[in-house]
């Protein structure tokens, strides 16, 4: 059947996967260089939290901007603008000579990287019927995990050979290689000559959308309760993933004396587990749909399961063995990515294709706002406990917050959309 239909849509997923890998590789570099940069620039935890906040604030602004821009100019052009911007910003870190300089570079990186998910989710909505979207989203979203796995191996190696500046230069340049393949191989299905008639019919096999093709304004979207369900679902859970990205290397270094100048097996295991979570999360809700469940019931049940899987991270405070902690954090991080694959897919489930990038931008902006506020809490909390000589106690409090966030987010989403109906704009 797959041979008859054709498989070019999975080539699109591969392009999105590698873009997301590069996105998170560039985002992760500073977390791995944190101990080195702290010494060179005498950063406190609060200084580092402010640098992370600069990224988050620009990311929030960029998501709103790119969401509307991509819905207007299309996925191909929007992605090109985004990756050129963030690759130049990633390279720009190498030329920073102060804390303020790093803040500016992080802000530019956040602004550029904001285009990745609005463009990618819109591309999935354009190329896949609903029954395959969660799996396709899970596969490309697993690029975030691969980027986070590659970074703990690649960055210390570059640091040891050449220095921290070269780590930013080399990783930042990779995006320009991806651009070549994107320019050659991507186009919307109706204009892609490599797509056969059978696959094109399969891509458009869902019931046709009745809305017209006029762009949708933010003001109209903000009157819809499904927008607010997605908004709060992202706002409460995205900051947890950013905490895993930006502070886990430092946590393992300070609590278990892991040398971040060498490749870290512990971090590689955590981020490898998230790849399994991302793809498995997309598969699970797709499986529920294939056995006859309604789309929204399948998504919501899967998301509840994943929210429950994050809860055991609160037990990390009682573990004294590093591998027990790795196991608990791996489960939570994998569950986050499984949750992420499904919450992104709810945007394309509930909204017409013409509004998908705007909705992802609004929800992503909400997650970034949470990402602005949470690093402030993290930085000040860890500085306080570092002053007391027990920084691990600060991390333990943060793990409790992580364990509760997803159940709270699921409950609020259910409150706004008990049945998650499709939106007619």
N, C-alpha and C positions, 0 to 999 in steps of 0.2 A: 504493500500500500504506500509506504513512504517513498519507494522508488518511483511509483506512478505519479505521486503528487509532486515530488521534487523537494530539494533540501536547501535551496539558496537562502531561505530565511535564517538558517543556522549559521551561515557565513556572516550575516548581520550580527547575530549574537556574539560571534567570535570577535568581531571588530569592537563591539561594546565592551566585551570582557577585557580586552587588552587596554582600551582607553581607561576603564575603571581601575585596572591594575596600576597603570601609570599614575593615575590620579592619587591613589592611596600611597604609592611609593613616594611621590613627591611630598605628600602630607606628613608621612611618618618620619622623614629624615631627621627633623629637629628633635623629636622625642628620643631618638637613639643617640644623638649628639649632645643631649642635655647635660650630662655630667662634664663633658669636655668644655662646652660653652659656658657652663656655670663658673668654672674655674677661670676661663679666659676673660669673661666679662663681669665676674663677681655678681651673678644673679642670685636673688633670693627666690624662694618658691612663689612669692607674690609677683616678682618681676616676670617669672616664667608664665604664671597665670595670666598676667596682663598681655603678654605676647600671644598666648593662645586666644585670649578674648579679642584681640585685634583681628585675628583670622576669622573668628566666629562672627564678629560684627560685619565684616566685609562680605563674608559668605552669605549672611542673611540678606544683605542688600543685593548681592549678586543674584541670589535665587529669585527674588522678586523681579529683577530686571530681566534675567534670562528667560524666566517662565513666559513672560509676555513676548519677548523678542523672538523666541523660538517658535511660538505659536503663529507669529506673523511672517517670519522669513524662512521658516522650515528647518528641519533637523540638520541637514548637511551643512548649510552655512553657519548655523548656530554653533555646532560642534567645532567647526574650524576656528571661529572667533574665540571660543572658550579655551581650546587647548593651546593656541598660540599665546594667549594671555597668561595662562598659568605656567607654561613652560618657561617663558621669559622671567616671570616672577620667581620661580624656583631657582633659576640660575642667579637671579639678583641677590639671593641670600649670601652668596659667596663674597659679595662686595660690601656687606654690612660691617660697620666698625663700631657699633654701639647698640645698646638695648633698643633705643628708638629706631635705629636702622633696621633691626630685625623685626620690630613691630610694623614698620612700613612694608617690608618685604612680605611678611605674613599676611598683611591686609591685601596686598596685590594678589598673592596666591589664592586667598579666599575668594576674592572677586572673580578671578578666572575659573577656579575649580567649580564654582557654583553652576556652571552650565552643564556639567556632566550628567547629572541625574534627570533634570527636565528634558534634555535631549534624548537620553537613553530610554526613559520610560515612554516618551512619545514614539520613538522608533519601534519599541516593542508593540505598542498599540497599533501602529501602522502595519506591522509585518506579521502579527500573530492573532488567531482567534482566541477568545477568552479562555478556552479550555487548556491552551498551551502557554498562556502569558505568565503564570506564576513560575513555571519551570524555566522558561526563557529568562525571566527576571532573576530567578535564583542563580542561574548559570552566569549571567553577566555580572550580577552583584557579587558573586564569589571572587571576582577580580579584586575587590577591596581586600579580601583576605589574602589572596596571592601576593598582592602588593605589600601587605603587612608581614607576610612570611619571607618574601625576598629581601625586604629592607633590613631585618636583623642579621642577615647573612652578608648582603652586599655592602651596606654602609660601614660596618666595622672593618671590613676588608679594605675598602677605599681609604678609610681613616688611618688605618695602620700603614698603608703604603705611601700615601701622599698627603693626607691632612683633611681637615673638615671642609675647607673651601672646595676642594675637588669633589667631595661627596655631593655637594649641592650642584656643582657644574655638570657632572656626569649624569646624575639622575634627572636633572632638569632638561637635558638635551634629548632624552629618549622620546619625548612627546613629538618632536619634529619628524622622527622616523615613522611613527604611527600615522601622521598626517598624510603621508604619501599613499598608504593603503586605503585610508578613508576616502581620499579624493578619487581613487581609481574604482573602488568596489561598492561605494554606497550610492543609492538613489532610492526614492520611494518606489513601492512595488509596481505601480502603474507605468513608471518611466524606466524600469530596470529591464533591459533586453535579455538579461540572463535568466529571467523568471518565466517558466512555462505557463500556459493557460490553466492547467490543472492546479498548480500551486497557487496561482493568483486567485482562482475560485475558492480554494480552501482558505486562504488568508481572509477572504471576505465572506466566509460562510456564516458568520453571526447575523442575527436579524439586522437589517439596515437601520442606520440612525435617522430619525425623523427630523432632527434639527437642521437648520440651514447652516451654511458655511461661514457666516459672518463671525469675526473674532468676538470673544466674550470679554466684557470688562470686569475688572476686579470687583467693583461695587456690586455687580450682579452675583458673582460667585459668593461674596460674603453674606448674602441673604439666604444661602442654602445650608441647611443643617449638616449635610454630608461634608461640606467644606470644613466645618468646625470639628467634626469627628476626626478627619484626617489631620487637621491642625493640632489638636491636643494629643493625638496618638504619636505624632512626630515630636512634638515639643517635650514630652515626658521621657522619650526613649532615646532619641538621637544623642543627647549629651552623655548618656552612659557609654555609648560606643566611642565617643571622642575621648572619654576618660580612659577607656581601655587602650586607645591608640597613644595618647600623649603621656599617660602616667604609669602604665604597666612596666615599661622598661626601668623607670626610676624606682618603682615599688620593689621589683626583684633585686635591683642593685642595693637598695638601702636595707631591705629586710633579710635577704639571703646572700648578700655580698657577691652577686653575680657580676663579672667583669664585662661591661658593655663594649669594651674595645675588642672583644672577641665575638665570633658568631654565637648567638644564644639559642641553645636547643630548647630551653623552656619557652621562650617567646615563639619560636618556630612551631612548637607543638600547639600552643594556644591558637595561633592564627591559622594553622592547618585545620584544626577542629572547626573553625568558623566556615571554612570552605565546604565541609560536609554539611554543616547546618544550613548554609545558604541554598545549596542545591537540594538537600533533603527537605527543607521547608517548602520550597517551590513544588517539589514532587508530591508532598503529602496532600496539600489542598487540591492539586490536580487529580490525584488518585480518588479523593472524595467525590470530585465532580464526575469522574469516569464511572464510578459505581452508582451514580444516579442522584447524588446530593445536589440541591440547588447551589449555584455559585456562591451566594453570600453566606449560606450556612457553612459551606466548606471552608471559606476563608476565615470566618469568625471562630469556628471550632479549632482550626489549626493554630490560630493566633493565641487562643486561650491555653492550648497545650504548651506552646513556646513560652508564654508568660510564666507558667508554673515551673518551667525548666530553669528559669533564672533564679528562682527563690533560694536554692541551696547555696548560692554564693555567700549568703550571710554566715555560713559555717566556716568560711575561710579564716575567721578570727580565732578559731579553736584549733586549727591545724598547725602543727609544728614542722611537718615534713614538706619540703618544697614541692614534691611531686603530688602530694595530696592537694596542695593549693593550686598547682597547675591543672589538676583534674577539675576542680570546682570552677575555676575561672574559665577553663576551656568549654565546659558545659554552658555557662552563662553567655559567653561570647558567641558560641555556636547558635544558641537559642535566639540571641539578638539578631543575627543575620537571617535566621529562618523567619523571625518576625518581620524583618525588614523586607524580605522578598515578597511577603504577603501584604504588608501594609502599602507598599508601592503599587501592587497589583490592584488593590481596592480602588485606587484613583482611576485607573482605566476601566474598572468594572462599573463604577458609579457615574462617571462623567463621559460625555462624547469626546471623540478624538481631538476636536478643535480646541478643547479646553484642558487637555491632559497636562501639557507643559505648564500652564498657568497654575493649575491645582498643585502639581508637584512643587512648583516654585513657592507657592504660599505655604504648603506644609513643610517644605525644606527650610523656609525662612523661620517658621515656628521652631523647628528643631535647632536652628542656628541661634535663635534668641535664647533657648535653653542652654545652648553651648556657650553663650556669652555669660550667663549668670552662674552656671555650674562651676566653671574654672575659677571664678572669684571665690566661691565657697571652698573649693578644693585647695587653692593656693593659701588662703588664710588659715584654714583648718590645719593643713600640713605644717605651715610655719609655726603655728601655736604649739603643736605637739613636738615639733623638732626642737623648739625652745625648751620644752619639758624633758627632752632627751628620749622621747618615745614616739617617733614618727609613725611606727607601725599601728599604734592606736588610732591615729587619724585615718589611715587606710581602712581599718576595720569598720569605722563609722561609715565611710563611703561605700563599703561593700553592702552594708545594711540598706542604704538608700538605693543602691543598684537593684537589690533583691525585691524591693517593693514597687519599683517604678512601673514595671510592665503590667502588673495586675491592676494598678490604678489607671493606667492608660487604657487597658481593655475595658474596664468598667465605664469610663467616660465615653469611649467610642460607642459602647452599647447603649448608653443613655441617649446619645444624640441620634443614633441610627439603629434602632432595635431590629429593623429588617433590612437595612442597607439598600433601599430602593434605588433604581437608576434615576438620574437627574435629567429632567427635560428643560432645556434652556431656551 
